[in-house]
């Protein structure tokens, strides 16, 4: 296995590599974090897939694994939310199946990455001019980052009632993370009894949604399903 030492042209910083992996930086290259949250991309290895949709199977312009948007049959991208990167700074994009390259972040707004092959994985975008090994974060933490943009939450509404009129039932569904913005909220799957039908979305916010459904005047009813909240960029 080969050992490689590389450095900047002016000799102010460099790195030590063993085989294909960089194991240490040294000198004055302090442009990027060396520990924790170097990677500003979310779900760079595509472990989180709440939609249960591969990027290859997704329609153009829609999302597959969390945070990854299909561009065309060969490419995908991720849109990095403003505030998650420093404006006008050099970042290095790397990964398995990715051509390592330096990119300059935009001065303002969100940052849409250039096309990335859909077969790529372990994709990383980090501040500075050196590509470091892929940062593997705990899966629970990675899921929580994804849930700012998209989440699915099961619900159940039910009970026994006695009324001379139809009865309106309601329930709140709490999102596990504050959403990026008020999400588009829909009901997926599920079922109901007593002719109540699936609930409708009465209101939604960045923290929760209120569901309502109507049952007949006497008896019992229940409704269950999945509330889907989408606040993707």
C-alpha positions as CSV (number, residue, x, y, z in Angstrom):
1,X,0.0,0.0,0.0
2,X,1.4,3.4,-1.0
3,X,1.8,6.5,1.2
4,X,1.4,9.8,-0.4
5,X,2.2,13.3,1.0
6,X,0.7,16.2,-1.0
7,X,0.8,19.9,-0.3
8,X,-0.1,23.3,-1.6
9,X,2.1,25.2,-4.0
10,X,3.2,27.7,-1.4
11,X,4.0,25.0,1.1
12,X,1.6,26.3,3.8
13,X,-0.4,23.1,4.1
14,X,-0.7,19.5,3.0
15,X,-2.1,16.0,3.7
16,X,-0.9,12.5,4.4
17,X,-2.6,9.7,2.4
18,X,-2.4,5.9,2.8
19,X,-3.6,4.2,-0.3
20,X,-6.6,6.1,-1.6
21,X,-7.6,7.6,1.8
22,X,-6.5,10.8,3.3
23,X,-5.7,10.2,7.0
24,X,-4.3,13.6,8.2
25,X,-4.1,17.2,7.3
26,X,-1.2,19.4,8.5
27,X,0.0,23.0,8.2
28,X,-2.2,26.1,7.7
29,X,-5.2,24.7,5.8
30,X,-7.8,25.6,8.3
31,X,-10.6,26.3,5.7
32,X,-12.7,23.3,6.7
33,X,-13.7,21.3,9.8
34,X,-11.7,18.2,10.5
35,X,-14.1,16.7,13.0
36,X,-17.9,16.4,12.8
37,X,-20.2,17.8,10.3
38,X,-17.6,18.4,7.6
39,X,-20.1,17.2,5.1
40,X,-22.8,19.8,4.4
41,X,-24.8,17.4,2.3
42,X,-27.5,15.4,4.0
43,X,-27.9,11.6,3.5
44,X,-24.8,11.4,1.3
45,X,-24.8,7.6,1.4
46,X,-28.6,7.5,0.8
47,X,-29.3,5.3,3.8
48,X,-32.4,7.2,4.6
49,X,-35.3,6.6,2.1
50,X,-38.6,7.5,3.7
51,X,-40.3,7.5,0.3
52,X,-39.1,3.9,-0.4
53,X,-38.1,5.1,-3.9
54,X,-34.8,4.6,-5.6
55,X,-33.4,7.5,-7.5
56,X,-33.4,5.5,-10.7
57,X,-37.2,4.8,-10.3
58,X,-38.1,8.4,-9.4
59,X,-39.6,10.6,-12.0
60,X,-37.4,13.5,-13.3
61,X,-37.7,16.5,-11.0
62,X,-38.9,14.4,-8.0
63,X,-37.1,12.9,-5.0
64,X,-35.9,9.4,-4.3
65,X,-33.8,8.8,-1.2
66,X,-34.2,11.7,1.2
67,X,-32.8,15.0,-0.1
68,X,-31.8,13.6,-3.5
69,X,-33.6,15.0,-6.5
70,X,-33.5,13.2,-9.9
71,X,-32.5,15.5,-12.8
72,X,-32.6,13.0,-15.7
73,X,-32.0,9.3,-16.4
74,X,-28.3,9.7,-15.6
75,X,-28.1,12.4,-13.0
76,X,-29.3,13.7,-9.6
77,X,-28.7,16.7,-7.4
78,X,-29.1,18.0,-3.9
79,X,-30.2,21.6,-3.0
80,X,-28.3,22.8,0.0
81,X,-30.4,25.2,2.1
82,X,-29.1,28.7,2.6
83,X,-27.5,29.0,6.1
84,X,-25.9,25.5,5.8
85,X,-22.9,26.9,3.9
86,X,-20.6,29.9,3.9
87,X,-21.2,32.2,0.9
88,X,-18.4,32.7,-1.7
89,X,-16.2,30.0,-0.3
90,X,-14.4,27.1,-1.9
91,X,-15.8,23.6,-1.2
92,X,-14.7,20.2,-2.4
93,X,-17.2,17.7,-3.8
94,X,-16.2,14.1,-3.7
95,X,-17.6,10.6,-3.4
96,X,-17.7,7.1,-4.9
97,X,-18.5,7.6,-8.6
98,X,-18.1,11.4,-8.3
99,X,-15.3,13.4,-10.0
100,X,-13.6,15.2,-7.2
101,X,-13.9,18.9,-7.9
102,X,-13.8,22.3,-6.2
103,X,-16.9,24.5,-6.2
104,X,-17.5,28.0,-5.1
105,X,-20.6,28.5,-3.0
106,X,-23.2,31.1,-4.1
107,X,-23.2,34.6,-2.6
108,X,-26.9,34.1,-1.4
109,X,-29.8,31.8,-1.7
110,X,-29.9,28.1,-1.8
111,X,-27.2,26.1,-3.5
112,X,-28.1,23.6,-6.3
113,X,-25.2,21.2,-6.9
114,X,-24.0,20.4,-10.4
115,X,-25.2,17.1,-11.8
116,X,-24.1,14.0,-9.9
117,X,-24.3,10.5,-11.4
118,X,-27.3,8.5,-10.0
119,X,-25.0,5.6,-9.3
120,X,-22.8,7.7,-7.0
121,X,-22.7,7.2,-3.2
122,X,-20.8,8.4,-0.1
123,X,-21.1,11.9,-1.6
124,X,-19.5,14.7,0.4
125,X,-19.3,18.5,0.1
126,X,-16.9,20.1,2.5
127,X,-15.3,23.5,3.0
128,X,-11.7,23.7,1.8
129,X,-9.7,22.4,-1.1
130,X,-9.0,18.8,0.1
131,X,-11.4,15.8,-0.1
132,X,-11.4,13.9,3.2
133,X,-12.9,10.4,3.8
134,X,-16.7,10.2,3.8
135,X,-18.2,11.3,7.1
136,X,-20.5,8.6,8.5
137,X,-22.9,10.2,11.0
138,X,-25.2,8.1,13.3
139,X,-28.3,7.0,11.4
140,X,-30.7,8.5,13.9
141,X,-29.0,11.9,13.5
142,X,-29.1,11.6,9.7
143,X,-32.8,10.8,9.8
144,X,-33.5,13.8,12.0
145,X,-31.7,16.0,9.5
146,X,-33.8,14.6,6.7
147,X,-37.1,15.1,8.6
148,X,-36.7,18.9,8.4
149,X,-37.6,18.5,4.7
150,X,-39.8,15.4,4.6
151,X,-41.5,13.0,7.1
152,X,-44.2,10.4,7.4
153,X,-46.1,9.9,10.7
154,X,-48.7,7.3,11.4
155,X,-52.0,8.4,13.0
156,X,-55.1,6.8,14.6
157,X,-58.4,8.4,15.5
158,X,-61.2,6.4,17.1
159,X,-63.8,6.1,19.8
160,X,-67.4,5.5,20.8
161,X,-70.0,8.2,20.5
162,X,-73.8,8.9,20.8
163,X,-75.1,12.0,19.2
164,X,-78.3,13.0,17.3
165,X,-76.1,14.4,14.6
166,X,-73.0,13.4,12.7
167,X,-69.9,13.8,14.9
168,X,-66.7,15.5,13.8
169,X,-63.5,14.0,15.2
170,X,-60.1,15.6,15.2
171,X,-56.5,14.8,16.1
172,X,-53.1,16.4,16.0
173,X,-50.1,14.8,14.3
174,X,-46.8,16.1,15.6
175,X,-43.8,16.3,13.3
176,X,-40.6,14.8,14.8
177,X,-38.6,17.9,13.7
178,X,-39.6,21.5,12.9
179,X,-40.1,21.5,9.2
180,X,-38.2,23.9,7.0
181,X,-41.4,25.7,6.1
182,X,-45.2,24.9,6.3
183,X,-45.3,21.5,4.5
184,X,-47.6,20.3,1.9
185,X,-49.5,17.7,3.9
186,X,-51.3,14.7,2.5
187,X,-52.9,11.4,3.8
188,X,-51.4,8.1,2.5
189,X,-52.9,4.7,2.8
190,X,-54.9,3.6,5.9
191,X,-58.6,2.9,6.3
192,X,-61.7,3.7,8.3
193,X,-65.0,2.2,9.7
194,X,-68.6,3.4,10.1
195,X,-68.5,5.3,6.9
196,X,-66.2,7.9,8.3
197,X,-63.8,7.9,5.5
198,X,-60.2,9.1,5.7
199,X,-59.6,12.3,7.5
200,X,-58.9,15.6,5.8
201,X,-56.2,18.1,6.6
202,X,-57.8,20.9,8.6
203,X,-54.5,22.8,9.1
204,X,-50.8,22.4,9.0
205,X,-47.7,24.2,10.3
206,X,-44.0,23.6,10.7
207,X,-44.6,21.7,13.9
208,X,-47.8,19.7,13.4
209,X,-51.0,19.1,11.4
210,X,-54.6,18.8,12.6
211,X,-56.7,16.1,11.0
212,X,-60.5,15.9,11.0
213,X,-63.1,13.3,9.9
214,X,-66.9,13.0,10.3
215,X,-68.7,9.9,11.6
216,X,-72.4,9.0,11.9
217,X,-74.7,9.9,14.8
218,X,-74.4,6.7,16.8
219,X,-71.8,4.0,17.2
220,X,-68.1,3.7,17.0
221,X,-65.6,4.8,14.4
222,X,-61.9,4.8,13.7
223,X,-59.6,6.1,11.0
224,X,-55.9,5.4,10.6
225,X,-53.2,6.0,8.0
226,X,-50.0,8.0,7.4
227,X,-49.7,11.8,7.3
228,X,-47.0,12.9,4.9
229,X,-45.4,16.3,5.2
230,X,-43.2,17.6,2.4
231,X,-41.1,20.8,2.8
232,X,-38.4,20.0,0.2
233,X,-36.6,22.7,-1.6
